[in-house]
Amino acid sequence: MSEPELRAGPESERAAAVDLPVGGQAVIEGVMMRVPGRIVVAVRRPDGTIAVHEQAHVAMTRRHRWLDVPVVRGAVSFAEMLAVGIRALNYSAEVALGEDGRAPAAAVAPAPVPVPAAGTRWRERAGLAIAMAAAMGLGIGLFFFVPLLIAQALGIERGAVHFNVVAGAARVCLLLLYLWSISQWREIRRVFQYHGAEHKSIWTLEEGGDLTVAQARRQSRLHPRCGTSFLLIVALVAVVVFSTVDGLFAVVFGHQQGLLERFATHLAVLPVIGGVGFELLKLSGRTRHHAVTRALVAPGLWLQRITTREPDDGQLEVGLTALHRALAAVQGEGASLPASGAAGP
């Protein structure tokens, strides 16, 4: 495979790019990269070429300044990036399966690609929406209801803090078991390889190197601002917030919650937990060279040994293509580049 010519521009542009808050996500046979004002998804087609989809994107917290306040912006950004990530996954699935409407490379003229009827597209989208809702419901049940059930089954009734510490430990154990289990699937391992390619590409940028496969190959596949670290941060924040909420509930209503009452109150404060976790992740990005920060993000890096795999050169090429196109779009528009650490890979 030939080395892609993905090199940084002049020194002034390179310095600005290094400080650019770049985030990303692994998708099916590809990588999504996001920078201020732009989202780019690069996906490997079945014929070996790379499909690239670009779109302008201005965060809600920039369009509506009243949302740009601590904790609130975190909850809004989390929901917004969840929607962006789902759209990127849908696009990557179409391309990876050869259903993006592009004829594959062939020696003879291929047959026309059939276009689904409008009714079929509507049914496909409805089915996808139902599947996403079911998956979200299953995730909430597994990681929020089951830990409460475990703590109650163990007879933990010695106060809100003790109950939520036990439930939090059960939640982390379930998370580790879940991630390890899915990492055994061949298809998921490939996604985790692209996750590693995303991290290596971003590290190459942050280290000021040329965006080439040779440079990216030398970088670590672990990154302190990864969303995997966000999961552990959320788990720790949840213990504090849930304990506080449970204590206030007992004071206001004069009794400890039952299982369903506890589940309902915990579900209601999830946006707060997401917002606080987002602020802590941003802080870790800004102070990533501090010894205390490095110690605090270490568990997240350990977890990334499950959620990332070493990518091959072809996967690195896809990640670098997405990053290069994102940087070219932003630099071409002359956008102002905010301080590093505002987005997580």
N, C-alpha and C positions, 0 to 999 in steps of 0.2 A: 504494500500500500504506500502510495506516495505521501510525503509529508505535506500537509496542507499549509498554504501560505497565509497564516493567520498571525500577522505580526502587529505589534502596537505601532502607533503613529509617531509623530514628533515627540520630543521629550516633554513639552508642555502638556500635550494630550495624554501621554503615558502617565505623568504625575497625577493629572486629574482623574484618570481612569482608576488608578490604584486606590484613591480615596472614595470612589463611587460605591454606594451601598448596593451590592449585588446580592440577590437572593435567587433561589432556584428550587427545582424539584425533579426527581427522576420520574419518568413516565414510561409507557410501554415502548421499548426499543428506542428510547430517546431521552432528552433532557429539556426542561423548560427553564429559561433564565428570565429574570425580571430586574429591571433598573427603573429609576424614576421616569415615568412617562412611556415605558415600552415593555411589552412582554413578547418573548420569542420562544417558539417551540421548534426544536429540530428532532426529526425522527428518521430512522433508517428504514427505507422501503425494502420490500422483498427482493427487488432487483439490485440492491446494493447502493442505490443513490440516496441522497439525504433530502428529505422534504423539510422546508422551513416555512413556518407560519408566523407572521408578525402582526401585532396589533398595538395601537396606542392605548395606554391605560393610565389614567390619573386617579390616584387613590381617593377614596371618599373623604378621608381626613384632610386632603388638600383642596378638594372641591367644596367642602363644608367645614370651615375653620372652627366652628363651634364644637365639632367632634374631636378636634385635635387637642384634647386634654388628657392627662395621665389616666390610665386604667380604661377610660371610655374608648380612647383610640386603639387600645390593645384589643378590646372585645370586637370593635368594628373591623379592624384589620384582620383579625383571625377569621371572622365570618367571610370577609371579602376574599381572602386568599384561599379559603376552602372552596368557594365558588369558582375562582380562577383555576385552581388545581383540578377540579372535576372537569371543567371544560378542556383543559390541556390533556387530561387522560382520555377523554372521549375522542379528541382529534388524533392522538397518538394511536389509539386502537384502530381507527379507520385507516390510517396510513400503514401501520404495521401489517394489517390484514389485506392491504392492497385495495381498499375500498374508498380511496380518496378521489376517485374519478380520473386518475392518471393512468394511461395505458402503460403496462410494463415494457421494459426493453426487450426486443425480440428481433429475430432475423427477418421475420415476415410481418406483414401488417396484422396487428391483433384485431380480434372482434371488438365492436363497440362496447364500452362499459355501460351496463344497464343502469338507469337512474330510477331509484325507487319512486313509486307513486306517492303523491302527497299524503294519502291515507295511510300508506305503509310507514312513511316517516313519522307521522303523528303517533302511530301505534308503537313504533320503536322508541320514541322519546318518552311516551307514557310508561312503557315497560322499564326504561332506564330510570325514570323518576321513582317508580315503585321500588326497584331494586336498591337505589341509593337510600331511600327512606327506610327500607328494611335493614340495610347494612348499618345505618346510623342507629336505628332502634336496637339492633343486636349489640352494637358497641356500647351504647349507654347502659343496657342491661348487664353486659358482661363486666364492664369496668366501674360501674357505679352502684348497681343494685346488688350484684353478687358479693362484693366485699362487705356490704352492710349485712347481708344474710349470713356470711361467714362469722363476722364479729358477734352477731346476735346468737348464732348457734353455739359459739364458744362460751356464752354466758357472760360476756363483757358488759357489766352494768355499773362500773365504778367511775362514772363521770364522763363528760363529753370528750375530754382530751384523751383519756385512755382508750375509749371506744374508737375514736377516729385514728389513733396511732395504729391500732390493730387492723382496722379496715384499710388504712393506707398501706400497711405492709402487705396485706392480702392483694391490694390493687397492683402494687409494684410486682409482686410475684406472678400475678395473672398476666401482666404486660410482658414480662420477660418470657414466660412460657409461650404466650401467643406469638411474639416475634421470633423466638427460636423455632417454633413449629412451622410457621409459614416460610422461614428461611430454608427449610428442607425441600421446598418445591422448586423445580428447575426454573419455571417461569418467574418466580419471585426472586430467585438468585440472580437472574439476568437484570431485573429491575434494580436490585441492590448493587450490581456492577455499574449500572448507569448512575446510581446514587454516588458511588465512588468517583466516577468520571466527573460528575458535577462538582464535587468537592475539590478534586485535583485541578480542575479548570479555574475555579475561583481562587484557590491558593496561588496558582501561577500568576494571576492578575495582581493579587495582593502583595506578592513578593516582587513585583515589578519586572517579571520576565516576559519574553516573547511568548505569544499564545500559540505555541507549537506542541505537537505530540511529544517530542523529545523533552521539552521543558516540563510539561505536565506530568509525564511519567515519573519524574523524580519527586513529585510532591506527595504529601500524606493524603490518604483517603479519609482521614478523620478531620472534622472541622468544629471548633467550639461553638459556632453560631447555628449549628444544625437544628432542624426541627425535632430530631430525636432527643436532643438535650432539652428541648422545650417540654417534651412529655414528662421527663423526670422533674423538671422545675414545677410543672403543673401538679404533679403528684405530691410534692412537698408543700406547695402553697395550699393545696386542697386540705391537708391535715389542719393547718392553722385556721383557714377560713371556716371549714366545717365545724371545728371545735368551738369557734367563736359563735357561730350561728346556733349550734345546739345549746350552748350555755345561755344565750339570750332567749331562746325559745322557752327554756325551763323557767327563767325569771319572769317572762311575760305571761305565760300560760299556766305556770305553777306545776308542771309535770314534764318528764322527759318524753320525747317523741316515741311513738311506736314505729315499727319498721317502715310502713308506708308514709307516715308523716315525715320521717327523717329523709326518705328518698325524695319526697316532693320538695322539701326545703333545700336539700343539697342540689337538686336539679335547678332550682330557681336562681341559685347564686353561681352557676357555672360561668356566665359571662364575666362576673367579677374575678373569678379565678383565672380565666383566660386573659383578662386585661392585666392583672398583676403579673402573671407569668410573662406576658409580652414585654412589660416594662423591665423586668429582671433580665430577660434575654437581650434587650437593647443595651442595658447597662453592662452586661458581660461583654458585648461586642466593643463598647467604648473603652473598657478597662481590661481588654483581653491579655495585655502584657503584664498585668499586675500579678504578683505571686498568689495573693488570696483568691483572685478570680480564677487562676489556673487550677487551684486546688478545688474550687467549687464546681468547675465544669468538668473535672476529671471523670466523675461517674457517667456523665453524658458521652464522653469520648469512649469509655469502656463499652457502653451500650451500642455505639456505632460500629463496634467490631462485629456485631450481629447484623446491623441494618445496612452495612456497606460491604462490598467485595472489590477486590482488585480488578479494574477494568482492563480490557484489551485495547490495542491501539485504535481499532475501529470505533469503539465506544468513546474513547477520548476524543476522537475526531468529531463525533457528534456533539459532545459537550462543548468543545472549543468553537464549533461552528455557531451554536446558539449564543454563546457568550460574545463572539466576535460581531455577530450581526446586531446584538443588543447594544454593544458599545458603539458601533458604527452609526446606528440610528440616533443615539443620544448625542454623540459628538457632532454629527452632521446637522442636528437641529440647534446646536449651540446651547444646550440646556445647562442650567446651573447645577453644579454637583455638590450635594450636601455632604456633611461629614460622614466618615465611615462608621459602620456599626449599626446603622438603622434598619438593616434587613438581615435575615438569616438565610443561609443556603439550605 
